[in-house]
Amino acid sequence: MDLLMRLAIIGCGGFCGAVLRYLVSGWIQQRSSLLFFPLGTMGVNLLGCFFIGLLTMLVESRSMFSVELRSFLLIGLLGSFTTFSTFGNETLMLIREGRLDLAAVNGSVQVVVGLGMVWCGRIVAAGIWR
């Protein structure tokens, strides 16, 4: 598959995933009695993790889905629905490969440093736009 076609397929999946994320997270949050807690985001992250696990197992064990459909679903749709699903899948792959050290580094760096980067971004924004 040529690069331009693959990018178009991933882009279409990304569009669908972003719209789906907005709709599903909003639906979950509206039905929650915990309006102060981001259950919508948690919901899409957990759903994304479930679906990337389900789909990658089908690809690995049954060789299901063409390269194009995998690009649409795994990279585009789920990648846009939640990048947390990709993070979970890649960390699990490291564990399955026996690389517990790298899995621990990946998990801890992305969570701890990620939170730190959000905090740093807020500090920079506050400094620029006071």
TORNU-998084 format. One record per residue: residue number from 1; x, y, z of N, C-alpha, C in turn. Coordinates in Angstrom, 1 decimal, padded with zeros to 4 digits. Example, Ala and Ser with C-alpha at 12.3 -4.5 7.8 and 13.67 -1.06 7.14 Angstrom:
BEGIN
{n 1 | n_px 013.2 | n_py -005.7 | n_pz 007.8 | ca_px 012.3 | ca_py -004.5 | ca_pz 007.8 | c_px 013.2 | c_py -003.3 | c_pz 007.8}
{n 2 | n_px 012.8 | n_py -002.2 | n_pz 007.1 | ca_px 013.7 | ca_py -001.1 | ca_pz 007.1 | c_px 012.9 | c_py 000.0 | c_pz 007.9}
This chain:
BEGIN
{n 1 | n_px 000.9 | n_py -001.2 | n_pz 000.0 | ca_px 000.0 | ca_py 000.0 | ca_pz 000.0 | c_px 000.9 | c_py 001.2 | c_pz 000.0}
{n 2 | n_px 000.6 | n_py 002.2 | n_pz -000.8 | ca_px 001.5 | ca_py 003.3 | ca_pz -000.9 | c_px 001.2 | c_py 004.3 | c_pz 000.3}
{n 3 | n_px 002.1 | n_py 005.1 | n_pz 000.6 | ca_px 002.1 | ca_py 005.9 | ca_pz 001.8 | c_px 000.9 | c_py 006.9 | c_pz 001.8}
{n 4 | n_px 000.6 | n_py 007.5 | n_pz 000.7 | ca_px -000.5 | ca_py 008.4 | ca_pz 000.7 | c_px -001.9 | c_py 007.7 | c_pz 001.0}
{n 5 | n_px -002.1 | n_py 006.6 | n_pz 000.5 | ca_px -003.3 | ca_py 005.8 | ca_pz 000.7 | c_px -003.3 | c_py 005.4 | c_pz 002.2}
{n 6 | n_px -002.2 | n_py 004.9 | n_pz 002.8 | ca_px -002.2 | ca_py 004.5 | ca_pz 004.2 | c_px -002.5 | c_py 005.7 | c_pz 005.1}
{n 7 | n_px -001.9 | n_py 006.9 | n_pz 004.8 | ca_px -002.2 | ca_py 008.1 | ca_pz 005.5 | c_px -003.7 | c_py 008.5 | c_pz 005.5}
{n 8 | n_px -004.3 | n_py 008.3 | n_pz 004.3 | ca_px -005.7 | ca_py 008.7 | ca_pz 004.1 | c_px -006.6 | c_py 007.7 | c_pz 005.0}
{n 9 | n_px -006.2 | n_py 006.4 | n_pz 005.0 | ca_px -007.0 | ca_py 005.4 | ca_pz 005.7 | c_px -006.9 | c_py 005.7 | c_pz 007.2}
{n 10 | n_px -005.6 | n_py 006.0 | n_pz 007.7 | ca_px -005.4 | ca_py 006.3 | ca_pz 009.1 | c_px -006.2 | c_py 007.6 | c_pz 009.5}
{n 11 | n_px -006.1 | n_py 008.6 | n_pz 008.6 | ca_px -006.8 | ca_py 009.9 | ca_pz 008.8 | c_px -008.3 | c_py 009.7 | c_pz 008.9}
{n 12 | n_px -008.9 | n_py 008.9 | n_pz 008.1 | ca_px -010.3 | ca_py 008.6 | ca_pz 008.2 | c_px -010.7 | c_py 007.9 | c_pz 009.5}
{n 13 | n_px -009.8 | n_py 006.9 | n_pz 009.9 | ca_px -010.0 | ca_py 006.3 | ca_pz 011.2 | c_px -009.9 | c_py 007.2 | c_pz 012.3}
{n 14 | n_px -008.9 | n_py 008.1 | n_pz 012.2 | ca_px -008.7 | ca_py 009.1 | ca_pz 013.2 | c_px -009.9 | c_py 010.1 | c_pz 013.4}
{n 15 | n_px -010.4 | n_py 010.5 | n_pz 012.3 | ca_px -011.6 | ca_py 011.3 | ca_pz 012.3 | c_px -012.8 | c_py 010.6 | c_pz 013.1}
{n 16 | n_px -013.0 | n_py 009.4 | n_pz 012.7 | ca_px -014.1 | ca_py 008.6 | ca_pz 013.3 | c_px -013.8 | c_py 008.4 | c_pz 014.8}
{n 17 | n_px -012.5 | n_py 008.1 | n_pz 015.1 | ca_px -012.2 | ca_py 007.9 | ca_pz 016.6 | c_px -012.4 | c_py 009.1 | c_pz 017.4}
{n 18 | n_px -012.0 | n_py 010.3 | n_pz 016.8 | ca_px -012.2 | ca_py 011.5 | ca_pz 017.6 | c_px -013.6 | c_py 011.8 | c_pz 017.8}
{n 19 | n_px -014.4 | n_py 011.7 | n_pz 016.8 | ca_px -015.9 | ca_py 011.9 | ca_pz 017.0 | c_px -016.5 | c_py 010.9 | c_pz 018.0}
{n 20 | n_px -016.1 | n_py 009.7 | n_pz 017.9 | ca_px -016.6 | ca_py 008.6 | ca_pz 018.8 | c_px -016.2 | c_py 008.9 | c_pz 020.2}
{n 21 | n_px -014.9 | n_py 009.4 | n_pz 020.4 | ca_px -014.4 | ca_py 009.7 | ca_pz 021.7 | c_px -015.3 | c_py 010.8 | c_pz 022.3}
{n 22 | n_px -015.6 | n_py 011.8 | n_pz 021.6 | ca_px -016.4 | ca_py 013.0 | ca_pz 022.0 | c_px -017.8 | c_py 012.5 | c_pz 022.4}
{n 23 | n_px -018.4 | n_py 011.7 | n_pz 021.6 | ca_px -019.8 | ca_py 011.2 | ca_pz 021.9 | c_px -019.8 | c_py 010.2 | c_pz 023.0}
{n 24 | n_px -018.9 | n_py 009.3 | n_pz 023.1 | ca_px -018.9 | ca_py 008.2 | ca_pz 024.1 | c_px -018.5 | c_py 008.8 | c_pz 025.5}
{n 25 | n_px -017.5 | n_py 009.6 | n_pz 025.5 | ca_px -017.1 | ca_py 010.2 | ca_pz 026.8 | c_px -018.1 | c_py 011.2 | c_pz 027.3}
{n 26 | n_px -018.8 | n_py 011.9 | n_pz 026.5 | ca_px -019.9 | ca_py 012.8 | ca_pz 026.9 | c_px -021.1 | c_py 012.0 | c_pz 027.4}
{n 27 | n_px -021.4 | n_py 010.9 | n_pz 026.7 | ca_px -022.5 | ca_py 010.1 | ca_pz 027.1 | c_px -022.2 | c_py 009.5 | c_pz 028.5}
{n 28 | n_px -021.0 | n_py 008.9 | n_pz 028.7 | ca_px -020.7 | ca_py 008.3 | ca_pz 030.0 | c_px -020.7 | c_py 009.4 | c_pz 031.1}
{n 29 | n_px -020.1 | n_py 010.6 | n_pz 030.8 | ca_px -020.1 | ca_py 011.6 | ca_pz 031.8 | c_px -021.5 | c_py 012.1 | c_pz 032.2}
{n 30 | n_px -022.3 | n_py 012.3 | n_pz 031.2 | ca_px -023.7 | ca_py 012.8 | ca_pz 031.5 | c_px -024.5 | c_py 011.8 | c_pz 032.4}
{n 31 | n_px -024.2 | n_py 010.5 | n_pz 032.2 | ca_px -025.0 | ca_py 009.5 | ca_pz 033.0 | c_px -024.3 | c_py 009.2 | c_pz 034.4}
{n 32 | n_px -023.2 | n_py 009.9 | n_pz 034.6 | ca_px -022.5 | ca_py 009.7 | ca_pz 035.9 | c_px -023.1 | c_py 010.6 | c_pz 036.9}
{n 33 | n_px -023.1 | n_py 010.1 | n_pz 038.2 | ca_px -023.5 | ca_py 011.0 | ca_pz 039.3 | c_px -022.3 | c_py 011.7 | c_pz 039.8}
{n 34 | n_px -021.1 | n_py 011.3 | n_pz 039.3 | ca_px -019.8 | ca_py 011.9 | ca_pz 039.8 | c_px -019.4 | c_py 012.9 | c_pz 038.8}
{n 35 | n_px -020.1 | n_py 014.0 | n_pz 038.7 | ca_px -019.7 | ca_py 015.0 | ca_pz 037.7 | c_px -018.4 | c_py 015.7 | c_pz 038.0}
{n 36 | n_px -017.8 | n_py 015.6 | n_pz 039.2 | ca_px -016.6 | ca_py 016.1 | ca_pz 039.5 | c_px -015.4 | c_py 015.2 | c_pz 039.1}
{n 37 | n_px -015.7 | n_py 014.0 | n_pz 038.7 | ca_px -014.6 | ca_py 013.0 | ca_pz 038.3 | c_px -014.8 | c_py 012.7 | c_pz 036.9}
{n 38 | n_px -013.6 | n_py 012.7 | n_pz 036.1 | ca_px -013.7 | ca_py 012.4 | ca_pz 034.7 | c_px -013.9 | c_py 011.0 | c_pz 034.3}
{n 39 | n_px -015.1 | n_py 010.5 | n_pz 034.6 | ca_px -015.5 | ca_py 009.1 | ca_pz 034.2 | c_px -015.6 | c_py 009.0 | c_pz 032.7}
{n 40 | n_px -015.9 | n_py 010.0 | n_pz 032.0 | ca_px -016.0 | ca_py 009.9 | ca_pz 030.5 | c_px -014.7 | c_py 009.6 | c_pz 029.9}
{n 41 | n_px -013.6 | n_py 010.3 | n_pz 030.4 | ca_px -012.3 | ca_py 010.0 | ca_pz 029.9 | c_px -011.8 | c_py 008.6 | c_pz 030.3}
{n 42 | n_px -012.1 | n_py 008.3 | n_pz 031.6 | ca_px -011.7 | ca_py 006.9 | ca_pz 032.1 | c_px -012.4 | c_py 005.9 | c_pz 031.3}
{n 43 | n_px -013.7 | n_py 006.1 | n_pz 031.0 | ca_px -014.5 | ca_py 005.1 | ca_pz 030.2 | c_px -013.9 | c_py 004.9 | c_pz 028.8}
{n 44 | n_px -013.6 | n_py 005.9 | n_pz 028.1 | ca_px -013.1 | ca_py 005.7 | ca_pz 026.7 | c_px -011.7 | c_py 005.1 | c_pz 026.8}
{n 45 | n_px -010.9 | n_py 005.5 | n_pz 027.8 | ca_px -009.5 | ca_py 004.9 | ca_pz 027.9 | c_px -009.6 | c_py 003.4 | c_pz 028.2}
{n 46 | n_px -010.5 | n_py 003.0 | n_pz 029.1 | ca_px -010.7 | ca_py 001.5 | ca_pz 029.4 | c_px -011.3 | c_py 000.8 | c_pz 028.2}
{n 47 | n_px -012.3 | n_py 001.4 | n_pz 027.6 | ca_px -012.9 | ca_py 000.8 | ca_pz 026.4 | c_px -011.9 | c_py 000.6 | c_pz 025.3}
{n 48 | n_px -011.1 | n_py 001.6 | n_pz 025.1 | ca_px -010.0 | ca_py 001.6 | ca_pz 024.1 | c_px -009.0 | c_py 000.4 | c_pz 024.4}
{n 49 | n_px -008.7 | n_py 000.3 | n_pz 025.6 | ca_px -007.7 | ca_py -000.8 | ca_pz 026.0 | c_px -008.4 | c_py -002.2 | c_pz 025.7}
{n 50 | n_px -009.6 | n_py -002.3 | n_pz 026.1 | ca_px -010.3 | ca_py -003.6 | ca_pz 025.8 | c_px -010.3 | c_py -003.9 | c_pz 024.3}
{n 51 | n_px -010.7 | n_py -002.9 | n_pz 023.5 | ca_px -010.8 | ca_py -003.1 | ca_pz 022.1 | c_px -009.5 | c_py -003.4 | c_pz 021.4}
{n 52 | n_px -008.4 | n_py -002.7 | n_pz 021.8 | ca_px -007.1 | ca_py -002.9 | ca_pz 021.2 | c_px -006.6 | c_py -004.3 | c_pz 021.6}
{n 53 | n_px -006.9 | n_py -004.7 | n_pz 022.8 | ca_px -006.6 | ca_py -006.1 | ca_pz 023.2 | c_px -007.3 | c_py -007.1 | c_pz 022.4}
{n 54 | n_px -008.6 | n_py -006.9 | n_pz 022.2 | ca_px -009.5 | ca_py -007.8 | ca_pz 021.4 | c_px -009.0 | c_py -007.9 | c_pz 020.0}
{n 55 | n_px -008.8 | n_py -006.8 | n_pz 019.4 | ca_px -008.4 | ca_py -006.7 | ca_pz 018.0 | c_px -007.0 | c_py -007.3 | c_pz 017.7}
{n 56 | n_px -006.0 | n_py -006.9 | n_pz 018.6 | ca_px -004.7 | ca_py -007.4 | ca_pz 018.4 | c_px -004.6 | c_py -008.9 | c_pz 018.6}
{n 57 | n_px -005.4 | n_py -009.5 | n_pz 019.5 | ca_px -005.5 | ca_py -010.9 | ca_pz 019.6 | c_px -006.0 | c_py -011.6 | c_pz 018.4}
{n 58 | n_px -007.1 | n_py -011.0 | n_pz 017.8 | ca_px -007.6 | ca_py -011.5 | ca_pz 016.5 | c_px -006.6 | c_py -011.5 | c_pz 015.4}
{n 59 | n_px -005.8 | n_py -010.4 | n_pz 015.4 | ca_px -004.8 | ca_py -010.3 | ca_pz 014.3 | c_px -003.7 | c_py -011.3 | c_pz 014.6}
{n 60 | n_px -003.2 | n_py -011.5 | n_pz 015.8 | ca_px -002.1 | ca_py -012.4 | ca_pz 016.1 | c_px -002.5 | c_py -013.9 | c_pz 016.0}
{n 61 | n_px -003.7 | n_py -014.2 | n_pz 016.5 | ca_px -004.1 | ca_py -015.6 | ca_pz 016.6 | c_px -004.8 | c_py -016.1 | c_pz 015.3}
{n 62 | n_px -005.5 | n_py -015.2 | n_pz 014.6 | ca_px -006.3 | ca_py -015.6 | ca_pz 013.5 | c_px -005.9 | c_py -014.9 | c_pz 012.2}
{n 63 | n_px -004.9 | n_py -014.1 | n_pz 012.2 | ca_px -004.5 | ca_py -013.3 | ca_pz 011.1 | c_px -005.6 | c_py -012.6 | c_pz 010.4}
{n 64 | n_px -006.5 | n_py -012.1 | n_pz 011.3 | ca_px -007.7 | ca_py -011.4 | ca_pz 010.7 | c_px -007.3 | c_py -009.9 | c_pz 010.3}
{n 65 | n_px -008.0 | n_py -009.4 | n_pz 009.4 | ca_px -008.0 | ca_py -008.0 | ca_pz 009.0 | c_px -006.8 | c_py -007.8 | c_pz 008.1}
{n 66 | n_px -007.1 | n_py -007.1 | n_pz 007.0 | ca_px -006.0 | ca_py -006.7 | ca_pz 006.1 | c_px -005.2 | c_py -005.6 | c_pz 006.7}
{n 67 | n_px -004.1 | n_py -005.3 | n_pz 006.1 | ca_px -003.2 | ca_py -004.2 | ca_pz 006.5 | c_px -004.0 | c_py -002.9 | c_pz 006.6}
{n 68 | n_px -004.8 | n_py -002.7 | n_pz 005.6 | ca_px -005.6 | ca_py -001.4 | ca_pz 005.5 | c_px -006.6 | c_py -001.3 | c_pz 006.7}
{n 69 | n_px -007.3 | n_py -002.4 | n_pz 007.0 | ca_px -008.2 | ca_py -002.4 | ca_pz 008.0 | c_px -007.5 | c_py -002.3 | c_pz 009.4}
{n 70 | n_px -006.4 | n_py -002.9 | n_pz 009.6 | ca_px -005.6 | ca_py -002.8 | ca_pz 010.8 | c_px -005.2 | c_py -001.3 | c_pz 011.0}
{n 71 | n_px -004.7 | n_py -000.7 | n_pz 009.9 | ca_px -004.3 | ca_py 000.7 | ca_pz 009.9 | c_px -005.5 | c_py 001.6 | c_pz 010.3}
{n 72 | n_px -006.7 | n_py 001.4 | n_pz 009.7 | ca_px -007.9 | ca_py 002.1 | ca_pz 010.1 | c_px -008.3 | c_py 001.9 | c_pz 011.5}
{n 73 | n_px -008.4 | n_py 000.7 | n_pz 012.0 | ca_px -008.9 | ca_py 000.4 | ca_pz 013.3 | c_px -007.9 | c_py 000.7 | c_pz 014.4}
{n 74 | n_px -006.7 | n_py 000.1 | n_pz 014.3 | ca_px -005.7 | ca_py 000.2 | ca_pz 015.4 | c_px -005.0 | c_py 001.6 | c_pz 015.5}
{n 75 | n_px -004.5 | n_py 002.1 | n_pz 014.4 | ca_px -003.8 | ca_py 003.3 | ca_pz 014.4 | c_px -004.8 | c_py 004.5 | c_pz 014.3}
{n 76 | n_px -005.7 | n_py 004.5 | n_pz 013.4 | ca_px -006.6 | ca_py 005.6 | ca_pz 013.2 | c_px -007.7 | c_py 005.7 | c_pz 014.3}
{n 77 | n_px -008.6 | n_py 004.7 | n_pz 014.2 | ca_px -009.8 | ca_py 004.8 | ca_pz 015.1 | c_px -009.4 | c_py 004.7 | c_pz 016.6}
{n 78 | n_px -008.7 | n_py 003.7 | n_pz 017.0 | ca_px -008.4 | ca_py 003.5 | ca_pz 018.4 | c_px -007.3 | c_py 004.5 | c_pz 018.8}
{n 79 | n_px -006.4 | n_py 004.8 | n_pz 017.9 | ca_px -005.4 | ca_py 005.8 | ca_pz 018.2 | c_px -005.9 | c_py 007.2 | c_pz 018.5}
{n 80 | n_px -007.0 | n_py 007.5 | n_pz 017.8 | ca_px -007.7 | ca_py 008.8 | ca_pz 018.1 | c_px -008.7 | c_py 008.7 | c_pz 019.2}
{n 81 | n_px -009.4 | n_py 007.5 | n_pz 019.3 | ca_px -010.3 | ca_py 007.3 | ca_pz 020.4 | c_px -009.6 | c_py 007.4 | c_pz 021.8}
{n 82 | n_px -008.4 | n_py 006.9 | n_pz 021.8 | ca_px -007.6 | ca_py 007.0 | ca_pz 023.0 | c_px -006.2 | c_py 006.5 | c_pz 022.7}
{n 83 | n_px -005.2 | n_py 007.3 | n_pz 023.0 | ca_px -003.8 | ca_py 006.9 | ca_pz 022.9 | c_px -003.4 | c_py 006.0 | c_pz 024.1}
{n 84 | n_px -004.2 | n_py 006.0 | n_pz 025.1 | ca_px -004.0 | ca_py 005.2 | ca_pz 026.3 | c_px -004.0 | c_py 003.7 | c_pz 025.9}
{n 85 | n_px -004.9 | n_py 003.4 | n_pz 024.9 | ca_px -005.0 | ca_py 002.0 | ca_pz 024.5 | c_px -003.7 | c_py 001.5 | c_pz 023.8}
{n 86 | n_px -003.0 | n_py 002.4 | n_pz 023.1 | ca_px -001.8 | ca_py 002.1 | ca_pz 022.4 | c_px -000.7 | c_py 001.9 | c_pz 023.5}
{n 87 | n_px -000.7 | n_py 002.8 | n_pz 024.5 | ca_px 000.2 | ca_py 002.7 | ca_pz 025.6 | c_px 000.1 | c_py 001.4 | c_pz 026.3}
{n 88 | n_px -001.2 | n_py 001.0 | n_pz 026.6 | ca_px -001.4 | ca_py -000.3 | ca_pz 027.3 | c_px -001.0 | c_py -001.4 | c_pz 026.5}
{n 89 | n_px -001.2 | n_py -001.4 | n_pz 025.2 | ca_px -000.8 | ca_py -002.5 | ca_pz 024.3 | c_px 000.7 | c_py -002.6 | c_pz 024.2}
{n 90 | n_px 001.3 | n_py -001.5 | n_pz 024.0 | ca_px 002.8 | ca_py -001.6 | ca_pz 023.9 | c_px 003.5 | c_py -002.0 | c_pz 025.2}
{n 91 | n_px 002.9 | n_py -001.6 | n_pz 026.3 | ca_px 003.5 | ca_py -002.0 | ca_pz 027.6 | c_px 003.3 | c_py -003.5 | c_pz 027.8}
{n 92 | n_px 002.1 | n_py -004.0 | n_pz 027.4 | ca_px 001.8 | ca_py -005.4 | ca_pz 027.6 | c_px 002.7 | c_py -006.2 | c_pz 026.6}
{n 93 | n_px 003.0 | n_py -005.7 | n_pz 025.5 | ca_px 003.9 | ca_py -006.4 | ca_pz 024.5 | c_px 005.3 | c_py -006.5 | c_pz 025.1}
{n 94 | n_px 005.8 | n_py -005.5 | n_pz 025.8 | ca_px 007.1 | ca_py -005.5 | ca_pz 026.5 | c_px 007.1 | c_py -006.6 | c_pz 027.6}
{n 95 | n_px 006.0 | n_py -006.7 | n_pz 028.3 | ca_px 005.9 | ca_py -007.7 | ca_pz 029.4 | c_px 005.9 | c_py -009.1 | c_pz 028.8}
{n 96 | n_px 005.1 | n_py -009.3 | n_pz 027.7 | ca_px 005.1 | ca_py -010.6 | ca_pz 027.0 | c_px 006.4 | c_py -011.0 | c_pz 026.5}
{n 97 | n_px 007.2 | n_py -010.0 | n_pz 026.1 | ca_px 008.6 | ca_py -010.3 | ca_pz 025.5 | c_px 009.6 | c_py -010.5 | c_pz 026.7}
{n 98 | n_px 009.1 | n_py -010.4 | n_pz 027.9 | ca_px 010.0 | ca_py -010.6 | ca_pz 029.0 | c_px 010.8 | c_py -009.4 | c_pz 029.4}
{n 99 | n_px 010.4 | n_py -008.3 | n_pz 028.8 | ca_px 011.2 | ca_py -007.0 | ca_pz 029.1 | c_px 010.4 | c_py -006.2 | c_pz 030.2}
{n 100 | n_px 010.4 | n_py -006.8 | n_pz 031.4 | ca_px 009.7 | ca_py -006.2 | ca_pz 032.5 | c_px 010.3 | c_py -004.9 | c_pz 032.9}
{n 101 | n_px 011.7 | n_py -004.8 | n_pz 032.7 | ca_px 012.4 | ca_py -003.6 | ca_pz 033.0 | c_px 011.9 | c_py -002.4 | c_pz 032.1}
{n 102 | n_px 011.8 | n_py -002.7 | n_pz 030.8 | ca_px 011.3 | ca_py -001.7 | ca_pz 029.9 | c_px 009.9 | c_py -001.4 | c_pz 030.0}
{n 103 | n_px 009.1 | n_py -002.4 | n_pz 030.4 | ca_px 007.6 | ca_py -002.1 | ca_pz 030.7 | c_px 007.5 | c_py -001.2 | c_pz 031.9}
{n 104 | n_px 008.3 | n_py -001.4 | n_pz 032.9 | ca_px 008.2 | ca_py -000.6 | ca_pz 034.1 | c_px 008.6 | c_py 000.8 | c_pz 033.8}
{n 105 | n_px 009.7 | n_py 001.0 | n_pz 033.0 | ca_px 010.2 | ca_py 002.3 | ca_pz 032.6 | c_px 009.1 | c_py 003.0 | c_pz 031.7}
{n 106 | n_px 008.5 | n_py 002.3 | n_pz 030.7 | ca_px 007.5 | ca_py 002.8 | ca_pz 029.9 | c_px 006.3 | c_py 003.3 | c_pz 030.7}
{n 107 | n_px 005.8 | n_py 002.5 | n_pz 031.6 | ca_px 004.7 | ca_py 002.8 | ca_pz 032.4 | c_px 004.9 | c_py 004.0 | c_pz 033.3}
{n 108 | n_px 006.0 | n_py 003.9 | n_pz 034.1 | ca_px 006.3 | ca_py 004.9 | ca_pz 035.0 | c_px 006.6 | c_py 006.3 | c_pz 034.4}
{n 109 | n_px 007.4 | n_py 006.2 | n_pz 033.3 | ca_px 007.8 | ca_py 007.5 | ca_pz 032.7 | c_px 006.6 | c_py 008.1 | c_pz 032.1}
{n 110 | n_px 005.8 | n_py 007.4 | n_pz 031.4 | ca_px 004.6 | ca_py 008.0 | ca_pz 030.7 | c_px 003.6 | c_py 008.6 | c_pz 031.7}
{n 111 | n_px 003.4 | n_py 007.9 | n_pz 032.8 | ca_px 002.4 | ca_py 008.3 | ca_pz 033.8 | c_px 003.0 | c_py 009.5 | c_pz 034.6}
{n 112 | n_px 004.2 | n_py 009.3 | n_pz 035.2 | ca_px 004.7 | ca_py 010.3 | ca_pz 036.1 | c_px 005.2 | c_py 011.5 | c_pz 035.3}
{n 113 | n_px 006.0 | n_py 011.3 | n_pz 034.3 | ca_px 006.5 | ca_py 012.4 | ca_pz 033.5 | c_px 005.4 | c_py 013.0 | c_pz 032.7}
{n 114 | n_px 004.4 | n_py 012.3 | n_pz 032.3 | ca_px 003.3 | ca_py 012.8 | ca_pz 031.6 | c_px 002.5 | c_py 013.8 | c_pz 032.5}
{n 115 | n_px 002.3 | n_py 013.4 | n_pz 033.7 | ca_px 001.6 | ca_py 014.4 | ca_pz 034.6 | c_px 002.5 | c_py 015.6 | c_pz 034.9}
{n 116 | n_px 003.8 | n_py 015.4 | n_pz 035.0 | ca_px 004.7 | ca_py 016.5 | ca_pz 035.2 | c_px 004.7 | c_py 017.4 | c_pz 034.0}
{n 117 | n_px 004.6 | n_py 016.9 | n_pz 032.8 | ca_px 004.6 | ca_py 017.7 | ca_pz 031.6 | c_px 003.3 | c_py 018.5 | c_pz 031.5}
{n 118 | n_px 002.2 | n_py 017.9 | n_pz 031.9 | ca_px 000.9 | ca_py 018.7 | ca_pz 032.0 | c_px 001.1 | c_py 019.9 | c_pz 033.0}
{n 119 | n_px 001.7 | n_py 019.6 | n_pz 034.1 | ca_px 002.0 | ca_py 020.7 | ca_pz 035.1 | c_px 002.9 | c_py 021.7 | c_pz 034.5}
{n 120 | n_px 004.0 | n_py 021.3 | n_pz 033.9 | ca_px 004.9 | ca_py 022.3 | ca_pz 033.2 | c_px 004.2 | c_py 023.1 | c_pz 032.2}
{n 121 | n_px 003.4 | n_py 022.5 | n_pz 031.3 | ca_px 002.7 | ca_py 023.2 | ca_pz 030.3 | c_px 001.8 | c_py 024.3 | c_pz 030.9}
{n 122 | n_px 001.2 | n_py 024.0 | n_pz 032.0 | ca_px 000.3 | ca_py 024.9 | ca_pz 032.7 | c_px 001.1 | c_py 026.1 | c_pz 033.3}
{n 123 | n_px 002.3 | n_py 025.8 | n_pz 033.8 | ca_px 003.2 | ca_py 026.8 | ca_pz 034.3 | c_px 003.7 | c_py 027.8 | c_pz 033.2}
{n 124 | n_px 004.1 | n_py 027.2 | n_pz 032.1 | ca_px 004.5 | ca_py 028.0 | ca_pz 030.9 | c_px 003.3 | c_py 028.9 | c_pz 030.4}
{n 125 | n_px 002.1 | n_py 028.3 | n_pz 030.3 | ca_px 001.0 | ca_py 029.0 | ca_pz 029.8 | c_px 000.7 | c_py 030.2 | c_pz 030.8}
{n 126 | n_px 000.7 | n_py 029.9 | n_pz 032.1 | ca_px 000.5 | ca_py 030.9 | ca_pz 033.1 | c_px 001.5 | c_py 032.1 | c_pz 032.9}
{n 127 | n_px 002.8 | n_py 031.7 | n_pz 032.7 | ca_px 003.8 | ca_py 032.7 | ca_pz 032.5 | c_px 003.7 | c_py 033.5 | c_pz 031.3}
{n 128 | n_px 003.2 | n_py 032.9 | n_pz 030.2 | ca_px 003.0 | ca_py 033.7 | ca_pz 028.9 | c_px 001.7 | c_py 034.5 | c_pz 029.0}
{n 129 | n_px 000.6 | n_py 034.0 | n_pz 029.5 | ca_px -000.7 | ca_py 034.6 | ca_pz 029.4 | c_px -001.2 | c_py 035.1 | c_pz 030.7}
{n 130 | n_px -000.4 | n_py 035.8 | n_pz 031.5 | ca_px -000.9 | ca_py 036.3 | ca_pz 032.8 | c_px -001.8 | c_py 037.5 | c_pz 032.6}
